[in-house]
Amino acid sequence: MSAFNAQSIQWDADLIEKYNVQGPRYTSYPTAAQFHDISAAVASEHYHRQAASEAPLSLYVHIPFCRHLCYYCGCNKVAAKSRSRGDEYLAWLEREMALMSHNFGQRPITQLHLGGGTPTFLTVDQMRQLLDRLSIYFDWNPAHFPGEYSIELDPRETSADMLELLHQRGFNRLSFGIQDFNHQTQVAIHRIQPKSVVEPLVQQARHLAFESISFDLIYGLPYQTVNRFDATLDEVLELAPDRISLYNYAHLPDRFVAQRRISSDSLPAADEKLRILQHCIITLQKAGYVYIGMDHFAKRDDRLVSALADGSLQRNFQGYSTQAETDMLALGVSGISQVQGAFIQNHSQLDPFYAALKQGTLPVQRGYFLTRDDQMRRDIINQLACQGQIDLGAVAKRFGLDANQDFKREWQQLLELEQDGLVRLKQHHITVTALGRLLLRPILMVFDAYLSTDNRQRYSRVM
C-alpha cells in the first residue's frame, strides 16, 4: 500500500532553499549519465534472450521532427519544414520494426506512447501508415488489450482529422503542450498558441470521449510573474484537463543551443520562480487536483489518483503510470528501451540511425546493463517515488545484505532528512512525509550510488 494520499502538500521556504539542489528526475535508475557505447550485436543478443517471453510490453515511438523550433526545449528534435521528411523517417522506422519484431512481435502491447519532437508533425496519412505498421509488426490491439495509449500533441500542428484518426485507432490519452498562455512569454520562447487555438481541440477530444486529457505547463520561462501565470492557470482551469504536468524550466544554454535565443535577463528571479510554483500548487489543489508527485497533478477521479492510493502507481521514462511494470521497447532516433535489466539507446542523430538500418542492424548507440546493486537501488528509488515508503530490512534480506551495515551511509543522510521533517524513520522503515513529497528528489538522491557534486551540474534544480 502507499503512504501517499490526497492530502495537501506542505510548503516550507527555508527547507526548499536548503534542498533546492540539482539532481535527476529518476525516470530511470541508473540515469542516462551512466550509459556507454555498446554494439548492435550485444543489444541483439540481449533481445534474443527475451524472445520466449509472452509478458506485455510498453512501446514508445519517437518522432523527432518539429516545424517550429521552441527555444526552451531540451528534447531530441529536428527542425523541418517539409512533411516529406516524415516519409523518409517512416520508411526507416519500418525497418527497425521488422528487426525488433523477430523478438518482440508476439508480446501484447498494453502501453503505447508517441513522443518527440512532435508526432503531429506527421500528416494524417503518415500517422495512419505508422499505426498500420505498428499493428503489422507488433501485437497491438487496443480492443483486446485495454491499456494506456497516448500521444503528445502540439496544438499548432494538430487537426480535427488527426484527433478523429487517433480515437478510431484506440488512443485514449492526449497530452497537449501548453507551457504558458501569456503572449509575451510565447513570443520569447517561439511558441505562439493562444487559448483560442487549444480550446477547439480540447472540445473535440471531449466529444470523442478520450479518457484523459493532459496539459504540460512550464514555470520559470521568460517574463513570467505570479500574476501573469495566474492568468494562464485561470485559462487552463476553464479547459479542465484531467492531468497537469508542471515542469521547472532549466536554462542550460551551454547544452541546448536553442536556449541561447532566450535572454537570461528575461527569466524570473529565483525567488519569483518559487513564488510561481507555490501559487500553482495552492491554486491547483484548491481546484481539486491531487498532487501525484514530481510535477504531476490529476483530478480526484483520475486513475493516477486511485493508483497512488492503492500502491499500484508505477514510474518510467514517460513519468508516472498506472500500468504494471513492463519491459519498455523504444523505436526511433534516440529512443531508450528498458528490457530485463538493460537500457539500450538508439543513435541520437538521424544519419547514423539511418546508416545502421541500411546495413540491416539495430540502430544502437549506447546502453547499460544493471548490476545487482543497481537493481536494488532502482527498486528502492521507484518504491519511494511511487509509494512513499519502504522497508530497507526487507530489501536487504531479498538481496542478501545486512541493512545495518550495507545502508549505513544512506541511513546517516536519512537522519538529517528526518530532523528536517522530510521523512519518518522507524527501525529500517522509511516513510516520506507530506513535507517530503515536495522534496522527493533529494530523498531519492540518497540512494543514488553514482551521484557526485561534479556530475550534478548536468541536471536541473529540484524546483
LINVENFEN-V172038 format. One record per residue. SS is DSSP state (@ for helix, = for strand, . for the rest). PSI is psi as a letter, one per 20 degrees, with the letter a starting at -180 (999 if undefined). Layout:
BEGIN
<<SS PSI> <SS PSI>>
END
This chain:
BEGIN
<<. r> <. q> <. i> <. q> <. a> <. j> <. q> <. q> <. q> <. q> <. p> <. o> <@ h> <@ g> <@ h> <@ g> <@ h> <@ g> <@ j> <. m> <. r> <= p> <. r> <. r> <. i> <. l> <. i> <. q> <. p> <. r> <. r> <@ i> <@ h> <@ i> <. q> <= r> <= p> <. r> <. q> <@ h> <@ g> <@ g> <@ g> <@ g> <@ g> <@ g> <@ h> <@ h> <. i> <. j> <. h> <. i> <. q> <. j> <. q> <. q> <= q> <= p> <= p> <= p> <= p> <= p> <= o> <. i> <= q> <= p> <. h> <. p> <. o> <. p> <. h> <. i> <. p> <. j> <. r> <. o> <. r> <= p> <= p> <. p> <. h> <. p> <. i> <@ h> <@ h> <@ h> <@ g> <@ g> <@ g> <@ h> <@ g> <@ h> <@ h> <@ h> <@ h> <@ g> <@ g> <@ g> <@ g> <@ h> <@ h> <@ h> <@ h> <@ i> <. h> <. i> <. p> <= p> <= o> <= i> <= p> <= p> <= p> <= p> <= a> <= b> <. b> <. p> <@ h> <@ j> <@ h> <. q> <. r> <@ g> <@ g> <@ h> <@ g> <@ g> <@ g> <@ g> <@ h> <@ g> <@ h> <@ h> <@ h> <@ g> <@ i> <. r> <= m> <. o> <. n> <. h> <. h> <. h> <. n> <. p> <. b> <= o> <= o> <= r> <= q> <= p> <= p> <. o> <@ h> <@ h> <@ j> <. p> <. r> <@ h> <@ h> <@ g> <@ h> <@ g> <@ g> <@ g> <@ g> <@ h> <. j> <. j> <. p> <. i> <= p> <= p> <= o> <= p> <= o> <= g> <= f> <. q> <. i> <. p> <@ g> <@ g> <@ g> <@ g> <@ g> <@ h> <@ j> <. l> <. n> <. o> <. n> <. r> <@ h> <@ h> <@ h> <@ g> <@ g> <@ h> <@ g> <@ g> <@ g> <@ g> <@ h> <@ g> <@ h> <. i> <. l> <. q> <. h> <= p> <= p> <= q> <= p> <= p> <= q> <= p> <= q> <. j> <. r> <= p> <. j> <. p> <. r> <@ g> <@ g> <@ g> <@ h> <@ h> <@ h> <@ g> <@ h> <@ g> <@ h> <@ g> <@ h> <@ h> <@ i> <. l> <. q> <. h> <= q> <= p> <= p> <= o> <= q> <= p> <. p> <. o> <. o> <. m> <. h> <. h> <. h> <. o> <@ g> <@ h> <@ i> <@ i> <@ i> <. p> <. p> <@ h> <@ h> <@ i> <= q> <. q> <. r> <@ g> <@ h> <@ h> <@ g> <@ h> <@ h> <@ g> <@ g> <@ g> <@ g> <@ g> <@ g> <@ g> <@ g> <@ h> <@ g> <@ h> <. j> <. j> <= q> <= p> <= o> <= g> <= q> <. m> <. i> <= p> <= q> <= q> <= q> <. h> <. j> <. q> <@ h> <@ h> <@ g> <@ h> <@ h> <@ g> <@ h> <@ j> <. j> <. j> <. p> <= r> <= p> <= a> <. h> <. j> <= b> <= q> <= q> <. i> <. q> <. q> <. p> <. r> <= q> <= p> <= p> <= p> <= q> <. r> <. p> <. i> <. q> <= o> <= q> <= n> <. o> <. m> <. j> <= q> <= p> <= p> <= p> <= r> <. q> <. i> <. q> <@ g> <@ g> <@ h> <@ g> <@ g> <@ g> <@ g> <@ h> <@ h> <. i> <. k> <. q> <. q> <. l> <= p> <= g> <= r> <= a> <= p> <= p> <. p> <. r> <@ h> <@ g> <@ g> <@ h> <@ g> <@ h> <@ g> <@ g> <@ g> <@ g> <@ g> <@ h> <@ h> <@ h> <@ h> <@ i> <. j> <= q> <= q> <= o> <@ h> <@ g> <@ h> <@ g> <@ g> <@ g> <@ h> <. j> <. k> <. r> <. o> <@ h> <@ h> <@ g> <@ i> <. k> <@ g> <@ g> <@ h> <@ h> <@ g> <@ h> <@ h> <@ h> <@ g> <@ h> <@ g> <@ h> <. i> <. j> <. h> <= r> <= p> <= p> <= o> <. d> <. j> <= p> <= p> <= p> <= p> <. r> <@ h> <@ h> <@ h> <@ h> <@ h> <. l> <@ h> <@ g> <@ h> <@ g> <@ h> <@ h> <. h> <. j> <. o> <. i> <. i> <. p> <. r> <. h> <. g> <@ j> <@ h> <@ i> <@ i> <. r> <. r> <= q> <. h> <. 999>>
END
